[in-house]
């Protein structure tokens, strides 16, 4: 069935998604550690500026300021009863700004993880998770989102719950995972497993891919591994961090330059991505450089691990092993155990 995402993709070889929300809002005055979602009602002018600046830099898709807008994430800030309010406002702001543009701009309702462990490791049940995501999805749809963007997921259970929750709206859904542990997610889900999962789930995402993670090199490797397991008709997404995140004086900083992100965008496209954007640390200048680079870059040969590493930086051993077909069950199991321990500590 045709939808707004499919129609725009049918006219273009690639679409540019926006960059970082949190990083740029911190530059506008958001305190590190504070929830950005209240700014949808407290400082809507700043959220409008965020979207306008990304559109001016070349974005075809803007994500709403609602990544942590679910019940459990907002509960950490005592705002769990304001899910509908914050998400509705987030989508309305993005819709208003998108409609001002002279070219088509898609509004994607951002939906991040709950931060909770699923039973039996934790207390979150599948039914409750579906309900949490459905509540957020309904508000984003009511506010005018064209599609829903489920991002930075790490477990199969949460992917399934988020897609089921989003399905109550009937909107197309994009789903991305963060591959950052041995080339897999924190909970041990590999790119090839994710690609297979996307083919078997009902509902299935309209596009899927990688975001966040350890940096642009690892994101491109994730795309390569996804593309290797995908079908020719699958739409793959790359939304990598602007360099490798590092703690500097208690704050996460990203060292990627606009030139680096321009090279990342082209390599991600060569690797098989059709929707390309930036995640943590990606500013308007970074995104502008990505747009300019993609606009003159014909799709090239699929890059190998050595080319990605030489151009963008280090690749984890697990990512390279998957790329070279050397990943085995024991390595994946180690990643899952490490992910479980990290989730328990968080």
N, C-alpha and C positions, 0 to 999 in steps of 0.2 A: 504493500500500500504506500502510495506516495505521501511524503510529508515535507515540511519546509526545509529540513536538513537535506533530504534526498534531492529536492529540486535545486537547491543552491549548489550542491556538489555536482549535479549534472551539467552545470554551466562552467565549472572551474576545475582545473587539475588538482588544486589544493585550496584549503581555507586556512586563514590565520586566526587562531584563538588568542585571547588576551594574555596578559602577564600576571604578576603577583598581585594579590589583593592586600594581604597583611603587610608586606614590606612597604608598599606605597602609602598605606594608611598610617603606618608608623611615621613615615616622613611627613605626614600631614598633622601629626600630633597624637595619634593613638599610642597609649602607653603599652610597652611590651608586656604581655601577659593578660591584658584586658581583652574582653570579647569585642570584636568589631561589629557584631550584628546590631547592638543598640544604636550605633551611629546612623542606621537607616531611618530612625525617627528623631534622633538628637541632632545629627549633622547631615541631613540629606544633601545639602549643597556640596559637601566634600565627596560624597559617594557619586554624585553627578559628575564632579570634576574627574574622578577616577575613570569613569566610563568614557566620558568625552575625550579624555587624553589618550586612552587606548584606541578609540575609534580614529582619532586624528593621526595616530601612529600607524594605522593600517589594519586594525583588528576587524575581522568579519564576524566574530563571535565574542560577546562579552558575558562573563560569568557574574551572576548576582552576588552581592555581599551576604552570603548565607551559608558558607561552608560549615560553620559550627552551629547552625540554626535548628538543630534537633533537640528534643526534650532533654536528653542526657548531657549533652555538651552545655546547654544553657543552664542546666541545674548547677553546674560548677560555679556559676555567677549569680545564682538565685533568681534566674529569669525564666525558669522552665514553663511558666504559665503564659509566656509571651511569644510562643512559637509562631502562631498564626500572624500576630501583629508584625513581628520582625521580618518574616518571610514575605508577607504580602507587600510590605513597604519596600523590601529589597527588589522584588520583581517589578513593582510599579516604577521605581526610579530608573532601573535599567531600560524598561520598556519606553518610558518617556524620552530618554536620551537616544535610544536606538531609532525611534521614529522621527527624530529631528534630522537624521542623516539622509543625504541624497542617494546613498547606495544601500543595498539590503544589508541589514545587521541583524543577526540572530541573538536572542536573549536566552541564555542557558541558565537554568535554575541550579545553582551549586548545592550539592548535598554531600557532606563529608561523613566520616564514620562516627559512630556513637561514642567510641572510646571504652565500651564495655566488653567484657568477655562473655561469650555464649556458653550456655549450659552444655556439658557438665563442669567446664572450667570456671564458669561464673554464673551469675544469676539471670542473665538476659535470655529469654526464650525466643524462639523464632516468631511466634505469634505476636509477642510484644514488640519485637524489632520491626516487623512489617507495619504494625500500627504506628510506631514512631516515625518511620519514613513516610508513610501515607499521609500523616498529618502535615508534615513539612511539604510534601509534594503538592497537596491540594492548595495550600496557600500560595505557593510559587506559580501554579497554574492559574489561579484566580487573579494573580497580579499581572499576568500577561506573558509569562515565559513561553518561548517557542518550543523548547525542549528541556529536559532535565539532565543534569550533568553529575553523575555519581562518581566521586573521585577519591583518590588516596586510600582505597580499600586494601585490605590485606588478607581477609579470610573468605573462603568459599561461602560460609554461612551468611556473612554480612552482605556479600554481593547478592546472593539470592534474596535476602530479606529486603534490601534496598530496591532491587528491580521489581519485586512483587509490590512493594509499597508505592513505587513510582507508577506502576501500571494502572492504578486507580484513576489516573488523569487521562490516559489515552495518548499522552504526548510521547514523541520519540525520546529515547534515552541513550546517552553516551555513558560508558563506564570505564574508568581507568584505575589501574592498580599501581602501587608504589613498590617497585622491585629494588630492594636494598639489602637483602641478606643472602649471600651466596648466589646472587643472580635471581633470587626469588623474593617473594614478599616476606614480611616479618613473620607471618604464620605459615611460610613454607610453600606457597602456591607459585608454581613456575609459570613463565609466559606460555609455554606449550600447553600446560594444563588449563590455563585461563582461556586460551583460544578454543580448546575443546569444550570447555564449560559454556562458553558463549554460544556455541552451536547447538547445545542440548537444552539450554534453559528455556523455559516458557514463563514469562516473556523473555525474548532475547534482546540484547542491546542493539541499537541501530549502528553503533560504532563502538570500538573498544580499543584500549591501548595502555600506555604507561605515563605516569606523571610523578613529579617530585623525585624521590629517590636520592641517590648519592651524587647526582650531577648530570650534565648533558651527555657525557660519554656513556654512562650506564643506561640512560634513557634510550639512546640510539641502539645500544645492544639489546635492550628489552624489545624495541620495535623490530629489530632483525629476528629475534627469536619468535616473536609473535607472528611476523610475516611468514616465517618458515613453516608455521603450523596452521596458517590461515588459508581461507579459500580466496580465489581471485576476486570475488565480489565483496569481500569483507572490507570495511572502512576502518583503518587503523589510525590511532591518535598518538601524538607525542607532545607532552607538555612538561619539559624537563626544567630542573632548577638551573639558575644562572650561576654555574660554577658549583663547586663542592661546598656545602654549608659548614661553617666553622664557628665555634664559640669564641668571641673576642670581647673581653670585659663583661661577660655575662649576657651578651647579646649575639644572636645568630647573624653572621654576615656571609655574603656571597661575593666571590672575587671575579666572577665572569665579566668580561668586557663586551660591548656591543659587537666587536669583531668576532669574538668567540661564539656568541649566540647566533650570529649570521652564519658561521660555518656549521654550527649545530643544526640550524634549520634546514640547510641544504642536504646535510648528511641524513637527517631524519626523513626527508622527502625521498632521497635515493634509497633509503632502507625500506621504504614501503608505506610511510605515513602519508595520509591525505589531509588530516587536520593537524596543524602544528602550532604550538604556542609555548609560552614560558610559565614556569611555576615560581617557586621561592626566589626572591631577589631580582626578578625580571621587571625592569622599569620601562617607561615609555620610550626612552632612547634605545634600549635593547630591542624592543619590539619593532621600532622603526627600522633598525638595521636588518632585522630578520625579514621584514616585508620587502625591503629594497633588494636583499640578496635573492630571495625566492622569485621575485618578479623577473629576474634575468637568468635564472638557473634552470636549464632543461634537466629533466630527470636523468641522472647518470646511472652507472653500473652500481649494483648493490655493493656497499663497502664491506670490507672484511674487518676483523677485530684489530689488526695491526694499524690499519688506516684510521679507524675511529680513535684508538689510543693515541696515535701520533698527532692527530688533529685536535682532540678534545680533552685528553688526559687519561688517567689510569682507569682500567677496567678491573672489576673484582675477578678473582679466580673462578668463582661460580658462574658469573656471567659469561666469561670466555669459554668455560667448559660446556655450557649449554650451547653456545654458538658453534662450537666445534663438535657437538654431539657426544661429549664425554661425560655429561651429567648422569649420575647413577642414583639408584634409590637410596643408598646410604647417605650420599651428600644431601639429597633433598630432606631426608629424615633429620639430619643435623640442623638444617635450616629451620625446620618446624619446631624442634626442641628449643632452639635459641629464641625463636619468635615467641613461643609460649612463655618462656622465662621473662622476656622483655615486657610482654603485655601484663604479666602479673605484677611487675615492678612499677608499671606506669599508673 
